[in-house]
Amino acid sequence: MRRRTFLSAVAALAVAVSLGACGGAPAAQQSDDQQPAAEQAATRVVTDSLGREVEIPAEVERIAASGPVAQQVLLTVAPEKMVGLSGELTDEQLAYLGEDLADLPVFGQIYGGKGNFNKEAVAAADPQLIIDIGEAKDSLAEELDTLQEQLGIPCVHIDSTDLHSYAELYDQLAEILESEKAAELADYCRDAVAEVESVVTEVPEDERPHAAYLLGDTGTNAMARGGFQSGIIDMCSENVVVVDDPSSSGKGNEIGLEQIALWDPELIVFVGDSIFDTVGDEPAWAELSAIKSGNYFRAPSEPYNWISMPASVNQIIGLQWYARLCYPDRFDDDLRDVVGEYYQLFYGHDLTDEEYDALMRGAVRE
């Protein structure tokens, strides 16, 4: 920003000298309307979700993410504009997101447990804008102002807290990045959530499946009703996991099998790396209604878990999958087409039949 401002000042001085030499009006007498259009359009001001007015370049071509959630979202909008990553991508993720992303430097993340943001590496990569996405904490505005001053790079925050916020998130990115792709994704999110809500509202509450979303090495952690990561389960079904303090972390709440048995869910979704593959052979689980009936599934997880970890725009495809899992007779489309459209639109990836079959292993009824 400072470099751009300096160069603009030099350009303005050169124009003034040229006009003076030709007998034109002195620079001091020129109004803003008379300034060259390129100078007037050098920057613009946007208001972020914190109410901060931030001056950003008129055209944003180089961006950086503050952390994993922002990275995930920006990779769906403008991967070609990213000058680095907040965290390394796995080979499995790169297969969907693009192998060329492996060449980008890794900056670390500003917030969270790691707090390993490498300011020097960010400055060297020279982004025009740092974008933070997620749930705002009380001190965030002050922290972003400080970071912006330290780096000399504008920083903006966009709120994203639940399924209903994703359309607005992309609306804001469409404005900030002047991106038609972001506007298209906003419309897609808006339509997807509205479609599922219209179906679920027609289902009487006593006909909605009693469900649990389980994770952890023993499958006895759970995403509780009302938690940050349980939005899909809560919207489409009766989440039986009710605790006093729902965890917002990716680990969920520690529950224990005895309590899960008391709730006795009739439908269970396991995180992909949990005990889905072995739970059917576990005597301790055998009497649960969901296990006894074979009504348990594995959440797809590439390039990101479809339900949580992080709970972000990956939930849009998870919502569409889970709603069809709960109410297959209330949708008249082909899930293969829904998934293929999402992967093309969000990741620019044409999903092969082989990839689809691998993604959906354990995720659909046989």
N, C-alpha and C positions, 0 to 999 in steps of 0.2 A: 504493500500500500504506500509506504513512504517513498519507495523508489519510483512508483508510478506518479505520485504527486510531484516529486522533484522533476521528473522528465516532462510532465505537463507544464510546469512552471518555465522550464527552459524553452519549451516549444512556444509558449505564450510570449516570452521575451523576444524570441526570434521573429515572430509575426509582427510584434510592435515595432521592432527596428526596421523591418522591411516596409511596413506601411509608412513610417516616418520618412524613410528615404525616398518613397514615391510621392510624398506630399499628402498622404492619407491622414486621417484623424489620429491623434496621439492615442496610445493604448489606454491612458488614464481616463479618456473621454468616452471609451467604448462601453456600452452597456453589456450585460450578460447575454442579451439576445443577439448581440453582434459577435460574440465569441464563436470560434469555429465549432462545428457540431461535435467533432471528435473529442474536443476538450470538455464540452458540456456533458458528454455521455461517458466520461472516464469512470465515474462511480455512480451508484444509486444507493438508496437507503431502504432496508427492509426491517420489519418489526418481527422479532422472534416470539416464541411462545411464552417467554418470560416478560414480554413487554419491552425488551431492550431494542432500541433503535440502533442498527448496526450498518455502517457504511461498507458496502462490498463493491467489487469491480462490476462495471456494467455488464461485462460478459465473463462468466466464471468458467474457466477451462481446466483448472487444476484444483482438486479438492482432497481433503484428508478427513478420516473418521476419528472421532474421539474414543471409540471403543467398539466392542464386538457387535452390539445391536446396530449402531450407526453403520458399521462396515457391511453388515448383512443387508441393510436397506439400500445403501448406496450401490452395492453390487447389482441390485435389480434395476437401478435407474441409469447409472452412468459409470460403469466400470472403466471405460476408456479415459475418464477424467481423474481417476484416483492415482495419486502419486506415491502411495504407500498403503500398508495394511496395519491395522491395530493388532492383529494376531495372525500367525501362519495358518494357511489353509491346508487341509489334509489332501492326500492324493484322491480320495473319494470325492471330496468337494470340488477339487480342480477339474475332475472329469465332467462335471455339470456346469461349472462356472467359467471355465476357460484356463487352459494350461499356462497361458502367457502371464497370468496373475502371479505365478510362482516367482517371477523375476522382480517383483516389487519389493522395496525395503520394508521391514517391519518396525513400526514406531512404538508398539506397546499401547496400553490404554491409560487414559487419564484417571479414571475412577475405578472403584471396585477393589477387591482384595489385592490385586497385583500392583496397581499404581505405578506402572513401570514405563510411563510415557517419556520417550526420549526426545526432549525439546530440540537438541542439537540436530538430530537426524531429521526431524520435521522441518526445521529451518533450512537445512541443506536441500531438501526435496522441493522447497519453494512452492507450497500450495498457496492459492489465493484465498482459500476459505477452509475453516475447520468446522465440521458439522457434528453436533451432539444430538443424539436421539434417545428418548426414553422417558422415564418418570423423573420429574424435577424434584430435587431436595431443596430445603429452605435456603441453603447458602450458594446455590448454583449460580445465580446471577453474578454475585460478587466474584466467585471463582473464575467464571468465564471472562469477566472484565479484566481480572488480574492476568490470566493466561494471554489474552489478547494484547495487553500492554507489554508483556514480557517478550512475546514472539513478533509483535508487529503484524500479526495476521488476524483478520476478523474471525470471530467465532460466533456461531448461532446455535440456539437450542430449539428443538422441535419436540413437543410433547407426544408421547405414544404410550398409552397405558392399557388399552384393551382392544377388543375386536372392532368396536365402533370408531376407534380413533385412526385406523389405518388409512381410510379414504382421505381424511383431513391431512394426515401426515404427507401423503403424496400430493395433495393440493398445494401444500406449502412448499414442497420441493419443486413442484412445477413452476411456482412463482420465483423462488430463489435461483433455481438453475435455468429458468426459462426453458423447461423441458416438456415437449409433447409426450414423451414416453411416460413421465411421471403423471401427467394428466390422464393418460390412458389407464395406468395402473390404479389411479384414484377411482375412476369409474368402475373398473373391474371389482375392486374391493367393495365398493358401495353396493353393487348389484349382487355380489356373492353373499354378503351378509343379509341383505334384504330377502333374497330368495330363501335362505335357510330359516330365517325368522318367520317368514310367511308360512312355511311348512310346519314348523314346530308349534306355532300358536294354534294350529288346527288340531293338534294332538291333545286330548284331555290329559291333565297332569297325572291321573292314576294309570294312564296307559304308557307313560314314558318309562324307559328302562331304568332300573336302579343300578347305577354304575359306579365303578371306581377306576381311577387312573393310578397305577402302581409302578414303582421304580425301586432302584437300589439292588445291591447284590443278592438280597434275599427276597426282594419283591414286597417288602413290608414298609416301605416309605410310600407316602401318597400325597397327591395334590388335593388339598382340602377345598371344600366349597367356599367360594368367595375369595380365594387366593389369586395372586397376580397371574399364576400360570395355569389356572384351571378353567379359564373362560369358555373353552369349547365344550368341556364336559358339562359345565353348569348350564350352558345355553340349550344344549340338545337333549339332556337327560336329567335324571334325579341323582345328583352326586351324593352318595351315601356317606362320604367322608366329611364329617362335621366336627370341627374342633374349635376351641376358644380362640386360638391365635393362629390362623392360617399362615403358613410360611410363604414368603415371596421368592425364596431361593429356588434354584434348580433342583435341590435335593428334596424338596417337599417337607412334609412332617413325618417324623418317625412314629409309626403306628403300632406295629406288632401284629402277628397273625391272629392272635386271640381276639383282638378287637375287630379285625377285618371279618373274621368268622361271625361275630355277633351282628355286624351290619349285613353280612351275607349278600354281596352284590350279585345280580343276575347277569351282569355284563362287566367284563374287566378288560381294560387296555393296559398292556405292559409297555414300558419304554423298551426300545430295541435291544439294548445291552443288558436287560434285566433277566428274569428267569423264564421268559416265555417258552424257550425250547425245552425246558426240563420240568416245568410245573405240573404237567399232566402225569408225571411219574412220581410225584411227591405225595406220600400218604397223608401228610399233615394238611394238604390242600384239597384232598379228594372230595370232601363233603361240601365244599362251597358250591352254591348253585351254579355259578358261572363255569367252574371247572368241570363239574359233573355233567353239565349239558354241552360242554365244548364251546361255550359262548365267550371265549376269551381270544384276544387278538394282540397283535404287535403293531405299535405305531411306526409307520415308515419314518426314515431318519436321514435321507440324503437329498440334497446337500446339507439340510438342517432337519432336525426333528420336527414333525408336522404339528405337534401340539404345544411344545414348550422348549425351554433351554436353547436359545432364548425364546421367550414368548414375544414374538414379533410378527412380521408379515408372513412368515412361514405358516402361521395359524390360518391363513386364508384358505390354503389347500387342505389343511387338516380339518377345518370346519366343514368343508364340502364333502370330504371323505367320511368323517364321523357321522354326519347327518344321514348320509346314505347307508351307513352301517346300521344305524338305529332304525331307520324308516325306509328300507329299500323299495317298498311298494308305492311310496309317495313321490318318487322322482322317476321321470320317464326318459332320462338320458343315459348314456353309457359312461361309466366312471373312467374308462380308458380315455375317452375324449376329453373329459374334464381335466384329468391329470395332464394329458398331453398339451392342452391349451395353456394351462398354468406354467408349465416348464418352458414352453416356447416364449410366452409373454414376459415372464419374470426373469428367466435366465438365458433367453435366447438359445435354448437347447431343444433340438428335435429328439424327443424321447423315443428310443427304439423299443420294439416289443420285448426284447431281452432285458433291457433296463427296467421297463415297466414291471415285468414279472419278478425281477429281483427286488424292486422297491416294495411290491405288494405281497411279498412272501409273509404269510401269517396275518395279513391285514384285511383280508376279505373272506367271506364264507365260501367254503369249498362247494 
